Amino acid sequence: MRRANRWLPSPNSGRGRAPFDFELGPGVGSDFTPPTDSEPNLGFDSWPDEGKTFLLHGVTGSGKTEIYLRAVEETLRLGRKAIVLVPEISLTPQTIRRVAARFPGQVAVVHSGLSEGERYDTWRRAREGRIGVIVGARSALFTPLPDVGLIILDEEHDPSYKQSPPIQPPYYHARDVAEEMMRRNGGVVILGSATPDINTTYRAQHGEIERLELPHRIMGHRVSISTQAERTGIAARYQPADAEDALMIDLPPVQVVDMRDELKRGNISIFSRPLQYALAEVLERKQQAILFLNRRGQSTYVFCRDCGYVAKCPQCDNPLTYHRMGESLRCHRCGHMQDSPTQCPACQSKRIKFFGAGTQQVEQTLIDMFPKARTVRWDSDTATSHEAHEAILQRFIDRKADIMIGTQLVAKGLDLPMVTLVGVVSADIGLALPDFRAGERTFQVLTQVAGRAGRGLLGGRVILQTYQPEHYAIQAAAKHDYPGFYKQQLEHLREIGYPPFRRLARILFRFPTEAKARSEAIRAAQMIRQRIEEQQLTGTEIIGPAQCFFPREANIFRWHLLVRSPDPAAALGDLDIPRGWYVDIDPVEVL
């Protein structure tokens, strides 16, 4: 494993271009020094004939974006094109600003929020070679740039890089497509993350790709930091990095609050006492805070206290979520909406209980507790368009709000130096889901959202509320301990025989009746078992069939089965796939 902040890949086109060697310079990482003849070169003497993939594993705030920009700079200097992918449209504005500022007039953005005219204009200019850099979500990979030499996947662990059923095909993972593109075109892929996908780290550990490390949070150049500290009167709390002119800071400390103890002591608020005190302190000091809850709405379900009736979606059977805006109940799976009940439709009781907390409830509780606090909420209810995402983020950047309440949108790639507190309202959401990646996803989102704190002169801290403080994912996130989490999670996956030790294929069955979905799932299982016996695929087995965790969605019933095998394609092969069957190779979730 090598330190990325010494060197980046130094490809040469083989077409008379200069080597792709460059120093990253001050403030980018904690381990850079001027090159010497004896130092290892992490690059190549020429552009790789079959491509090269790097895992850039850097803690939050370690300078990954600066490395991306310098890699793009060299790619453009050598006459080739670059693609920078982000997992969410919401991240595009901040990313495009940074990339466009470095490469004015050479950058275009591609994502699903563009109009057909905007998409066509970008497509035409890219095809004509008038664009040097494309920034966008996963579909930006297919922009017809000539001679792409670099593809970057920021937050490479994010599941939104996978296009999975039942979205219209093609089904693909952007990471796999990027690596194949660069293999064919002799280019470089950089996979960047503070919490890499377990499979990606496993590949790096076994030499399939090269891992580069950024182990420290770097705040910038010594002179710049000192100037800011003098101007603001804030005492800088930084340490010298290995290089003369860089300063680094520790990752923010995380305080784990056991909400069971809070209840025992009579606190029934969704905010623990430590979080209440910390919020009051932030407001008093005129700083900013982020409150994270990966669940939108006011209340997560509505039920009758007399007969136990639960308001469910008539099309999905999932509990409906109460939304204060519009006084409505909504299904977060299919979008169904209905009026909020004033009495129980089953027993006519008026003792209706709104239970659970979403981002709306968090915002309302915050306003009740701190009436003078200026709040902004960032979730898919408030950010219904690309422009809305940008407006909400800009309002917070401009310090027109003191506290941002949000879902996973606030956990990804934001650099907000005035945020000194991150409060995780409930760290347990998603932890108990019947998915083999549940622990990994929880660790990733908690580590990522914790990384939003302490990115400026003021430093910061994190308060993590949980009912499961002993869970290894919670413990590892509280310590910013990716190696410890990786080791324990890998052992768990080895025991159950799941990726990266064996591959999965998921077949999803979606039909208008449950009987049809069930019978098709059973038929498919019988066909695949027969193929396994005929071909003597001793390492291949079928799990299921069974109902999906979400058994009905928009009046479509869902069953599925899993094929666990060293090579699922051998068991599926030329299997006839009728309408209503959806095959997903290497699924990122099995719900």
N, C-alpha and C positions, 0 to 999 in steps of 0.2 A: 504494500500500500504506500502511496506517495502523497506528498503534500502538494495540493493543487496550486497553492499560491507561490510556488517556485516557478513552475513552467506549465504551459498548456501544450497540447499537441502541436507539433511543428511540421505539418504536411507540406509537401512541395508538389505542385501539379504534375510534374513530369512533362510540362509543356513550356519549359523555359522560364517558369516563375520562380521567384526567390523562395527560400525556405520559410516556413510558417513558424519562426522562432521569435518570441517576444517576452520581455520581462513584465510581470504584472504590476510592479511598482508599489509605492507606499500606500498603506491603508487598506490594501485589498485582503491580505491574509496575515496570519501570525508568523509565517515561517519563510518569508521571502528574503533573498540576499542577491547581490549582483552575481551573475553567472561567472563561473570559472571553467577552464578547460577540463578540470577533473570532475565537475558536477554532472550527474546524470541528466540526460535530456529526455523529457517525457514524451517527445514527439517522434517524428519520422524524418528520414532524409528526403522523403518524397510523399506526395499524397498516397495514402494506402490504396493498393490496387483493389482490395476487397472490403474497404471500409474499416472503421475502428470505432468502438463504443467505449465511452468513459462514464463511470458513475461518479458524479461530483457530490460527495457526501459532506455537507457543511452544516453546522449548527445554525439556528436562526440568527440572522444578523452577521454572518461571517464573510459576506462579500461575494456571494454566488452571482448576483446580478452583474456586478462589475466584471467578473470573469466572463460571463456570457457576452457582455458588450465588447470586451477586448478580443474575444474569439471571433465575433461578428466582424470587428474592425479588420482583423487580419484576413478573414475570408474575402471581404470586399476588396481589400488591397491587392489580393491575388487574382482578382477578376471573376470570382465565383459568387454565388448567391447564398442567402441564409434564410432559414425559417425558424421562428421562435414561437413555441407553443405554450399556451397557458391553459389550465384546466377549466376555467370558468370565464364567461363573458364579463363578469363583474370585475375580474382582474385586468381586463384589457386596457381600460383607460390609463391606469397608473403605469402599466408596462409600456404602452405605446408612447406615453409622454417621455419616459426615460430613453427609449430606443430612438425616438424621433429627434430628441434633443442632441443625441450623439451623432445621428446620421440624417441631418435635415434634407428633405426632398427625396429620400431614398426608401421610405418606409410606407407600407400600406397595411391595412388591417382587414382580416377576413373572419367573419363569424356569422351565425345564423340570424343575428338581429339586423343585418343589412338588408336593404331593399334589393329587388332583382336588378334594378338599374345600377346601384352601387356595386353589387357583386360582379355584374358584367364589366363595368368600367375597370375594376381591379383586375379581373381575369384578362382583359384585353391588354392593359398596360404591362402586366406580368409576362404575358406571352411575347410581347414585343421587346422584352428585356429592359423596360424603363423603370423597373422596381428592383431594388437590391435586397430588401429585407421584407418578409411577410411576418406579421404578428397576428396570432389568432388562436382559436380553439382547434379541436382535432381535425376538422374538415379543411383547415388551412394547409394541411399536408398536400392536398391535391391541387393546389394552385400551380398553374403551368409555368413555373420559373425555369429558365434555361440554366443548366449546369449548377445545380444545387450542391454546395460543398460542405454545408453545416446545417444540422437540425438540432435544436435545443428543446428539450421537454422540461419545463420548470414544474416543480412539484410532481415529479414523475410517478409518485405513488398513487396519485389521485385516480379513483375508479372511473371518473368521467372521461378519461382517455379511451375507454372501451365503449364501442358501439355494440350494444347487445340486443337480442330479441326482447320484446316484439317490435322494436323500431325497424323500419324498413331496411333490408340489406343494402349494401354489404355489411357483414359483421366483422369487425376488426379491432385490434388494439393499436393505437397510434404509435406506441413504442415499437411493436413488431414491424409495422409498416416503415417507420423511420429507419430502422436498422437495415431492412431489406433494400430500401432506396439507396442508402449510403453504401451498402455492399456492392450494389450494381454500378453506382456512380463514383466509387472511390472517394468517399467523403467521411465526415466525422459526425458522430452522434454524442451529445452530452446530455446525460440524465441527471438532473439536479434535484436534491431534496435534503431536508433535515431529518426526514424519517423515511428512508427508501423502502420500497416494497420488499418484503422478505425474499421473494424470488430473485429480485435484482441483486440484493446483497449476496445471496447464495451463489449466483452466477459469478459475481466478482470474487468471492472467496475461492471459487474453483477455477479461476483463471479464464473464464469465458469472455469477460470484459475487464477493463482496468479501473481500479478504484482510486480516486483522488480524494484527499481529506482536507477539510477546513475545520479544525477542531476548536477554534476560538472565535468569540464574537469581537469583531473589529469595529471601532467607532470612527476611525479616520486618522488623518494626519495630525501629528502633535501640534503643529503651529495653528492649524484650523481649529482644533478643539480648544486650545489655550485662548485663542482670540474670542471664540464664542463664550467661554467661561468668564472672561474679563468683561465682555459686553453685557452679559446677563447677570453678573454677580453670583453665579452658581459655582460652587466648589466642585470641580471635576473629580470623579471618583474612578479614574482609570489607571491601568497599569501599563508599563512599557511592554510592547510586544518584542519578539525576537529582533525585529528590524529597528533601526535607530529612530525612524520618524513616525512609527505607527503606535497607536494606543488601543488597548483592548479593555473589555469590561466583562465581568462574569455574567453568566446567564442569570435571569431573575430568580430569586429564591421562591420556592413554592410552599405554601402552608396548606396542609390537608386538614379539612374540618370534617369530623365525623358527625353527620346530621342526626344520628341516633342519640348522641349525647346532647345535642341541642334540644331535641324533643324531651328528653328526660329532665332537662333543666327548665322546661316550660316555654321554650321558644318555638312557636308554631309558624313563624314567618318563613317565607321561602328564602330569606336572607339570614344567614348565621350572624351571630353577634360580631365575630371578627370581620366579616364582610361589611356589616353596617358601619363599624368604626372606621374601616379603611375608606369607604365611600365618603363619609363625612370629612375625613382628612383630605382627600383629593379635592373635594369641592372647596374646602376652606383655603387650600393652597392654590386654587385656580388652575389645577392640572386636569388631565382627562383620564377617563376610565372606559374599559370595554367590559360589558356583561355578556357572557356567552351561554346560550341555551339552544341546543339543536332541535328545537321544536317550536313551530309557529302557532299562532292563535292565542286565545284567552284561556280556554280550558280544554283539556285533551279529551274528555268525554263527559257526557251528560246522562244522569240516571235518576230514577225515581227512588226516593228513600223509603217508600212504603212497600212497593212490590218488586223493586229491583230492575225494572225495565231500563234498558240502555238504548239510547238513540243511535241507530246504526244506518249506514248508507244502504238504500234499497238495491243498489247495483253492485256493491262490493262486500257487504256484511261487516265492514270495518266501523268501529266507533266514530261518530262524527265529532268534529272539533268545533267548539263555540268560538266565533269571532265577534268581538265587541263592535267593530265597524260593520254596520249593516245589520246588527243583531241577528246573525244567521248561523246556521250549522253548515259546515262544509266537509266534504270528503277530500282528503289530501292524496288520494289515489286516482280518482276519476274526475274530480271537480264538481260533483253533485252538490247542490245547495238547496237548503230549505229553511223555513222560518224556525226560530228558536221556540220551543214549546213553553206555554204558560201553565199547562197541566199535563199529567201523564196520559198518553193515548190508550194505555192498557187499563188503568184503574181509576182514572180521572182525578187522582190526587194532585194537589198543587205543591207538594213538597219535592220540587225539582232541585237536584243538586248539580252544580257545575264543579267538576273535580279536575285536579291536575293543573299544571301551569305551562303556558306557552310564552312566546316573546311579548304578546300583548299584555298578558297578566304581569310579567316582570316589569314592563314599562309602567303599568298602572300602579303597582306596588311601590315602585321607585318614586313616582310622582307624589303618592300619598305620604311617603316617608320624608322626601326632600322636595317640598313644593317649589323651591326656587331653582332647582336643577334644570338645566336645558338638556332635553333628551332627543335622541334620534334613533329610530328603529330601522334595521337593515335586514329584511328577509324577503322572501318571494311575494309577500303580500304588498309590501311598500315599494319594492323595486320591480315593477312590471315591464320595464323596457331598459334597453341599453342606456338611454339618457338618464333614466331614474337612478340606475346604479351609480353613474358618474356624479349626479347631483347630490346624492346622499353622502357619498364619500368626500366630495369637495366641501360640503357643509361642515363635516367633522374636521377636515384638514384645516379649514379656515377658522377653526375654533368658535364656530357659531353654535356648538353643542358641547356639553361637558361630558356626557356619558352616551356611549353607543351601545344599544342592545341589539344583538343579532344572532343569527344561526351560523352554520358553517361558513357562510360568506365572509365573516370577520376573521376566520382562522387562516386564511390563505394569502400569504405573500404581501401583506400590507406593511408599510414602513411609516409608522406614526410616532415621531419622537416625543410628543407631549403625553403619550399614554404611559402613566406610571403604575396603573393598576389594571389587572385582568381578573375578573371574577367569573369562575365557572359555576353556574347556578346548580347544575346537576351533571356530574361527571359520569353517571351510571347509564345514561340513555344509550341504548344500542349494545350495551355490554352483554345482555342476556339473550340477544337474538340468536336463533338457531342457524348460525352461519359460521363456518370455520374461520372466517376472517374477522369476526366480531371483536375479539381482543385486539387484533392489530389495528383495526379502524379506530377503536377507542383511543389506543395509545397515540396514534398518529394525530388525531384531531386535537387531543389534549396538549400534546407537545407543541403542535403548530400554534394553537391559540395562546398558549403560555408565552410563545416567542414574540407575541405582539407587544409585550411589556418590556420596559427598560431599554429602549432603542435610542435614547437621547441622553443629554447631559444629566437629566434628573434621575436616571436609573429607574428601577421599578420592582414590582413584586406581583405574585400570583396567589390567589386564594381559591382553592379547589374544594368544592362541597361534594360529599359523596356519602352513600350508605354502605359502601363496600371498600373501606380504606385499605383492607388487607389484600385486595385483588392485585395480582402482579402487574397488570397493565397500568393501574392507578399508581402503584408504587414506583414503577419505572418512569412514568411521565413526571411524577413529582421530583424525581432526581435528574431529569433530562438524560436518562440512562438508556440510550439506544442499544449499546452492546449488551447490556444485561437483559433487556427485553428480547432482543434478537435471539440470544442463547436459549432463553426459556421457551419462547414461542417455537423456535425450530425444533426443540426436543418434543414439544407437544405435537407438532405436525408429523414428526417422525413416528411417534407412537400410533397415531391414527391413520398413517399412510396417505396423507394429503400433500398437495404441492408444497415444496418443490421436489418431494421424493417420488411422487407419482403424479401424472397429469389427470385432469378431469375433463369430461364432456358432459354437458347438461342438455337433455332434451325436454323442452317445455311443450305441453299440450294445452291448447286454448280452444274451447268449444262452447257453444251456447247452452249446452246442458251438462250437468255434472256426470251423468251416465255416459255420455259420449267421450268426455275427457278421460274418465276412468278407464273405459274399455280400450281406448286408443293407447293409453299408457301401458296397460297390461299386455296388449298385442305387441307393442314395440319391445317390451321387456322380453317376451317369449322369442321374438325374432332375433334379438341381440344375443340372448343366452344360447340359442341354437348355433349362431355363428361362432361364438366363443368355443363351444364344444367341437364344432367341425374343424376349426383352425387350431385347436389346442392352445388357446391363449391363456396359459395358466396364471399369468400375472394380471389378468383382467377380471373385474367383477362389476356387478350391477348393484347399485344402492337404490332401493325403491322398487316399484313406483309408489308415490305417495302424493297427497294433496300438498300444494305449495303453502308456505306460511301465510301468504295472502291468497286464499282459495278462490276468491271471486273478485273480478275487477271490471267495472263498466259492463256488468251483466255477462261477462265471459268467465267461465269456470276454468280453473288452472290446476293441472297436475304436472308432475315432473319426475324424471329419474336421472340418476347420475351414472356415468361409466367411469370407473377408476382404473387406470391402466398406464403402463409405461408409454403406450402409443394408442390413444383412443381411436385414431383413424383406422387402425387395423380391424377393430371390432365393428366400426361403422361402415367403412369402405364404400361400396357402391349401394348402400342401403337406400331404398326408394323412400323419399321424404314426401309424404302427402301433405295437402293443405291442412293447416292447423298444428303441424309439428314444427318446432323451431330448434335447431341444433346450435348450441353455443360451445365452442371449443375453448378451453381455459377460461371458464366463467370467473368474473370478479366477485359475484355474489350468487347465493343459491336460495334466495327467499322467494 
